[in-house]
């Protein structure tokens, strides 16, 4: 009986809430700030809004007591109820808002037709519209996203760094991105007009992904956000050099945008529970090395009207933040 006391003590410790000190994260990261100095005439060459439809998020697998009594180690989340028409409406609204903020910030915005009608872009082909990309997320997590362009822009262009793809399907997109940035650079040099490229990735679950979880495992919450690291604005100056402002802290909006439900089957839960209990007993008896955890599936159903409003609001807030930093560099 005495030999069991250490194990009981460990279980009691795991049952206590864990409070980790939150690290302050800078809202943006700026690369090449000097390249934006003096640029006042610009055109928008790309404004792409991506929507995550599926994400598979993982914590590190853990054995022994942590594997048996820890939280979820894998969470599969899926967004349903968002139509192409809804995504296009969000993209168009976000683009109109961005151009309005850009003009209000003192920039002279040249017509997109001047850019797309220029000889530099004659051989530059649009990406597929909409554009589906398999994304590499943090620490082994992955997701699927669909990107839309504004209705008023003739092509969907991406430049290197606009997305973090996974798998062979991204190779062709990367090649096209390299050609696109070359064409935009040539236009900027020849016209003396800066080119702005924007990409936003809308996350529906606002998950605390690996690196931000406690002993309780992954926490999946229903909020909308412009994702950190996958959202940014690039200014290609007339010099051909770039200033890149990357979102480093999610720009989130809370509200009644989606309904979350646990889509895990009862059979899956029962099997995992049994395995975890067995793993815990084995660990207590001194047989370590067992690696168990919980897999959960979550379904997020968008609320029409609310979802579009929330996504557009998050994009507007992100635009205000990025353009405020860009204006300060000018």
C-alpha positions as CSV (number, residue, x, y, z in Angstrom):
1,X,0.0,0.0,0.0
2,X,2.9,2.3,0.8
3,X,4.2,1.9,-2.7
4,X,1.0,3.3,-4.1
5,X,1.3,6.6,-2.2
6,X,3.6,8.3,-4.8
7,X,1.3,7.4,-7.6
8,X,-1.7,8.8,-5.7
9,X,0.2,12.0,-5.0
10,X,1.0,12.3,-8.7
11,X,-2.7,11.9,-9.6
12,X,-3.7,14.5,-7.1
13,X,-1.1,16.9,-8.6
14,X,-2.5,16.3,-12.1
15,X,-6.0,17.0,-10.9
16,X,-5.1,20.5,-9.9
17,X,-5.5,23.3,-12.4
18,X,-2.3,24.5,-13.9
19,X,-1.7,28.2,-14.5
20,X,1.1,29.0,-16.9
21,X,2.3,32.6,-17.2
22,X,1.2,33.9,-20.5
23,X,4.0,35.2,-22.7
24,X,3.4,38.6,-24.4
25,X,3.4,38.3,-28.1
26,X,4.2,41.2,-30.4
27,X,1.1,41.7,-32.6
28,X,3.2,42.0,-35.8
29,X,6.7,41.2,-37.2
30,X,8.2,43.7,-39.7
31,X,10.8,42.7,-42.3
32,X,12.5,45.3,-44.5
33,X,10.9,48.4,-42.8
34,X,13.2,50.9,-44.6
35,X,11.9,49.7,-48.0
36,X,8.5,51.3,-47.3
37,X,9.9,54.8,-46.7
38,X,8.7,57.4,-49.2
39,X,6.2,55.1,-51.0
40,X,2.9,56.9,-51.3
41,X,1.4,55.7,-54.6
42,X,0.3,52.0,-54.6
43,X,-1.9,49.5,-56.3
44,X,-3.3,46.3,-54.8
45,X,-2.0,43.3,-56.8
46,X,-3.4,40.6,-54.6
47,X,-5.9,40.4,-51.8
48,X,-6.6,36.8,-50.9
49,X,-8.8,35.5,-48.0
50,X,-8.5,31.9,-47.0
51,X,-11.0,29.9,-44.9
52,X,-9.9,26.9,-42.9
53,X,-12.4,24.1,-43.3
54,X,-10.6,21.4,-41.5
55,X,-7.8,21.2,-39.0
56,X,-6.1,18.3,-37.2
57,X,-4.3,19.5,-34.2
58,X,-2.0,17.5,-32.0
59,X,-0.2,17.7,-28.6
60,X,2.9,15.7,-28.0
61,X,2.0,12.1,-27.4
62,X,2.8,11.2,-23.8
63,X,3.1,7.9,-21.9
64,X,2.6,6.6,-18.4
65,X,0.4,8.6,-16.2
66,X,0.3,11.6,-18.5
67,X,-0.9,9.4,-21.4
68,X,-3.5,7.9,-19.2
69,X,-4.8,10.9,-17.3
70,X,-3.9,13.8,-19.6
71,X,-6.3,15.5,-22.0
72,X,-7.0,15.3,-25.7
73,X,-3.8,14.7,-27.7
74,X,-5.5,14.9,-31.2
75,X,-8.4,17.1,-32.2
76,X,-10.0,17.0,-35.6
77,X,-12.2,20.1,-36.3
78,X,-14.4,20.6,-39.3
79,X,-16.4,23.7,-40.4
80,X,-19.7,23.2,-42.2
81,X,-22.4,25.5,-43.5
82,X,-20.2,28.0,-45.3
83,X,-21.0,28.4,-49.0
84,X,-18.8,29.8,-51.8
85,X,-21.2,32.7,-52.0
86,X,-20.6,33.5,-48.3
87,X,-16.8,33.4,-48.7
88,X,-16.9,35.6,-51.8
89,X,-19.1,38.1,-50.0
90,X,-16.6,38.2,-47.0
91,X,-13.7,38.6,-49.4
92,X,-15.3,41.4,-51.3
93,X,-16.3,43.3,-48.1
94,X,-12.8,42.9,-46.7
95,X,-11.2,44.2,-49.9
96,X,-13.4,47.2,-50.1
97,X,-12.7,48.0,-46.5
98,X,-9.0,47.6,-47.0
99,X,-8.9,50.0,-50.0
100,X,-11.0,52.5,-48.1
101,X,-8.6,52.4,-45.1
102,X,-5.6,52.6,-47.5
103,X,-7.0,55.8,-49.1
104,X,-7.9,57.2,-45.7
105,X,-4.3,56.6,-44.6
106,X,-3.0,59.0,-47.2
107,X,-2.0,56.6,-50.0
108,X,-2.9,57.3,-53.6
109,X,-4.4,54.0,-54.9
110,X,-3.9,53.4,-58.6
111,X,-6.5,51.3,-60.5
112,X,-5.9,47.6,-60.5
113,X,-6.5,47.7,-64.3
114,X,-3.2,49.6,-64.7
115,X,-1.3,46.8,-63.1
116,X,-3.0,43.8,-64.7
117,X,-3.0,45.5,-68.1
118,X,0.8,46.1,-67.9
119,X,3.2,44.2,-70.1
120,X,5.0,42.8,-67.1
121,X,1.9,40.7,-66.2
122,X,1.1,39.6,-69.7
123,X,2.4,36.0,-69.1
124,X,1.3,35.7,-65.5
125,X,-1.5,33.3,-65.0
126,X,-4.1,33.3,-62.3
127,X,-4.2,30.6,-59.7
128,X,-7.4,28.5,-59.6
129,X,-10.3,30.4,-58.2
130,X,-11.2,29.4,-55.6
131,X,-7.8,28.0,-54.6
132,X,-7.6,24.9,-52.3
133,X,-4.4,24.4,-50.3
134,X,-3.3,21.8,-47.8
135,X,-1.7,23.8,-45.0
136,X,1.2,22.8,-42.7
137,X,0.2,24.2,-39.2
138,X,2.2,24.3,-36.0
139,X,4.2,21.3,-34.7
140,X,2.8,18.6,-36.9
141,X,-0.7,19.9,-37.1
142,X,-2.3,20.4,-40.5
143,X,-5.4,21.8,-42.2
144,X,-7.3,22.5,-45.4
145,X,-8.1,26.0,-46.6
146,X,-9.9,27.5,-49.5
147,X,-8.8,31.0,-50.8
148,X,-10.9,33.6,-52.6
149,X,-10.0,36.8,-54.4
150,X,-12.1,40.0,-54.7
151,X,-14.5,39.9,-57.6
152,X,-13.0,43.1,-58.9
153,X,-9.5,41.7,-59.3
154,X,-9.0,39.7,-62.5
155,X,-6.5,37.2,-61.1
156,X,-5.7,35.4,-57.9
157,X,-2.0,35.8,-57.4
158,X,0.2,34.6,-54.6
159,X,3.8,35.4,-53.9
160,X,6.4,33.3,-52.0
161,X,5.6,33.3,-48.3
162,X,1.9,33.9,-48.6
163,X,1.1,30.3,-47.6
164,X,2.7,27.3,-45.9
165,X,1.6,24.4,-48.0
166,X,2.1,20.7,-47.4
167,X,2.4,17.8,-49.8
168,X,3.1,17.6,-53.6
169,X,0.1,19.7,-54.5
170,X,1.9,22.9,-53.3
171,X,4.7,22.6,-55.7
172,X,2.8,24.0,-58.6
173,X,1.5,26.9,-56.5
174,X,5.0,27.7,-55.4
175,X,6.3,27.8,-58.9
176,X,3.5,30.2,-60.0
177,X,4.1,32.3,-56.9
178,X,7.7,32.8,-58.0
179,X,6.7,33.9,-61.4
180,X,4.1,36.3,-60.0
181,X,6.5,38.1,-57.6
182,X,8.9,38.6,-60.6
183,X,6.2,40.2,-62.6
184,X,5.0,42.4,-59.8
185,X,8.6,43.5,-59.1
186,X,9.0,44.5,-62.8
187,X,5.8,46.5,-62.7
188,X,6.8,48.3,-59.5
189,X,10.2,49.3,-61.0
190,X,8.8,50.4,-64.4
191,X,5.8,52.3,-63.1
192,X,7.2,53.8,-59.9
193,X,4.1,52.5,-58.1
194,X,4.3,50.2,-55.1
195,X,2.4,46.9,-55.2
196,X,0.6,45.6,-52.2
197,X,-0.1,41.9,-51.6
198,X,-2.4,40.8,-48.8
199,X,-3.3,37.4,-47.5
200,X,-5.6,36.6,-44.6
201,X,-6.4,33.2,-43.2
202,X,-9.7,33.0,-41.3
203,X,-9.7,30.3,-38.5
204,X,-13.1,29.2,-37.3
205,X,-12.1,27.4,-34.0
206,X,-9.5,29.7,-32.4
207,X,-7.7,26.6,-31.1
208,X,-4.9,26.7,-28.6
209,X,-2.5,24.6,-30.6
210,X,0.5,22.7,-29.4
211,X,2.8,24.8,-27.2
212,X,-0.2,26.5,-25.6
213,X,-1.9,23.6,-23.8
214,X,-2.0,22.6,-20.2
215,X,-2.4,19.1,-18.6
216,X,-6.0,19.4,-19.7
217,X,-5.1,19.0,-23.4
218,X,-6.2,20.9,-26.4
219,X,-8.9,23.5,-25.8
220,X,-11.2,24.1,-28.8
221,X,-13.2,27.3,-28.7
222,X,-15.7,28.7,-31.2
223,X,-14.4,32.2,-32.2
224,X,-13.3,33.7,-35.5
225,X,-9.8,35.1,-36.1
226,X,-7.3,36.2,-38.7
227,X,-4.6,33.7,-38.0
228,X,-1.2,34.5,-36.8
229,X,1.8,33.6,-39.1
230,X,-0.5,32.8,-42.0
231,X,-1.7,36.3,-42.5
232,X,0.4,39.2,-43.8
233,X,0.8,42.2,-46.0
234,X,3.7,42.8,-48.4
235,X,4.6,46.1,-50.0
236,X,6.8,45.7,-53.1
237,X,8.5,49.1,-53.4
238,X,9.5,50.8,-56.8
239,X,13.0,49.7,-55.8
240,X,11.9,46.1,-56.1
241,X,12.6,45.5,-52.4
242,X,9.9,44.4,-50.0
243,X,8.5,45.4,-46.6
244,X,6.6,42.5,-45.1
245,X,4.3,42.9,-42.0
246,X,3.2,39.6,-40.6
247,X,0.4,39.0,-38.1
248,X,2.0,37.4,-35.0
249,X,-1.0,37.4,-32.6
250,X,-4.4,36.2,-33.8
251,X,-6.9,39.1,-34.5
252,X,-10.0,37.5,-32.9
253,X,-13.6,38.5,-32.7
254,X,-15.9,36.8,-30.3
255,X,-19.6,36.3,-30.9
256,X,-22.3,33.9,-32.0
257,X,-20.7,33.0,-35.3
258,X,-20.6,29.2,-35.2
259,X,-22.1,26.4,-33.1
260,X,-19.7,23.8,-31.8
261,X,-20.6,20.1,-31.2
262,X,-18.6,17.1,-30.2
263,X,-18.8,14.8,-33.3
264,X,-16.8,12.0,-31.7
265,X,-18.6,8.7,-31.8
266,X,-19.6,6.9,-28.6
267,X,-17.6,3.8,-29.6
268,X,-14.4,5.8,-30.1
269,X,-14.8,7.4,-26.7
270,X,-15.4,4.1,-25.0
271,X,-12.4,2.4,-26.7
272,X,-10.1,5.3,-25.8
273,X,-11.3,5.5,-22.2
274,X,-10.6,1.8,-21.7
275,X,-7.1,2.0,-23.2
276,X,-6.3,5.0,-21.1
277,X,-7.5,3.3,-17.9
278,X,-5.4,0.3,-18.7
279,X,-2.4,2.5,-19.4
280,X,-2.8,4.2,-16.1
281,X,-2.9,1.0,-14.2
282,X,0.2,-0.3,-16.0
283,X,2.0,2.9,-15.2
284,X,1.1,2.7,-11.5
285,X,2.3,-0.9,-11.4
286,X,5.7,0.2,-12.8
287,X,5.2,-0.7,-16.5
288,X,5.9,2.7,-18.3
289,X,6.2,3.5,-21.9
290,X,2.6,3.2,-22.9
291,X,1.5,6.0,-25.2
292,X,-2.2,6.8,-25.1
293,X,-4.3,9.9,-25.4
294,X,-7.7,11.0,-26.6
295,X,-8.9,11.8,-30.1
296,X,-11.9,14.0,-30.5
297,X,-13.8,15.3,-33.5
298,X,-15.5,18.6,-33.4
299,X,-18.0,20.1,-35.8
300,X,-18.5,23.8,-36.2
301,X,-21.7,24.9,-38.0
302,X,-21.6,28.4,-39.3
303,X,-24.5,30.7,-38.6
304,X,-25.4,32.5,-41.9
305,X,-25.2,36.3,-41.6
306,X,-23.4,36.1,-38.2
307,X,-20.4,34.2,-39.7
308,X,-19.9,36.7,-42.6
309,X,-20.2,39.7,-40.2
310,X,-17.7,38.2,-37.8
311,X,-15.1,37.2,-40.5
312,X,-15.3,40.6,-42.2
313,X,-14.9,42.3,-38.8
314,X,-11.8,40.3,-38.0
315,X,-10.4,41.2,-41.4
316,X,-11.1,44.9,-40.9
317,X,-9.3,44.9,-37.6
318,X,-6.3,43.1,-39.1
319,X,-6.3,45.7,-41.9
320,X,-6.3,48.6,-39.5
321,X,-3.4,47.1,-37.6
322,X,-1.3,46.3,-40.6
323,X,-2.0,49.6,-42.4
324,X,-1.2,51.5,-39.2
325,X,2.2,49.9,-39.1
326,X,2.8,50.5,-42.8
327,X,1.8,54.2,-42.5
328,X,4.3,54.7,-39.7
329,X,7.1,53.3,-41.9
330,X,6.3,55.8,-44.7
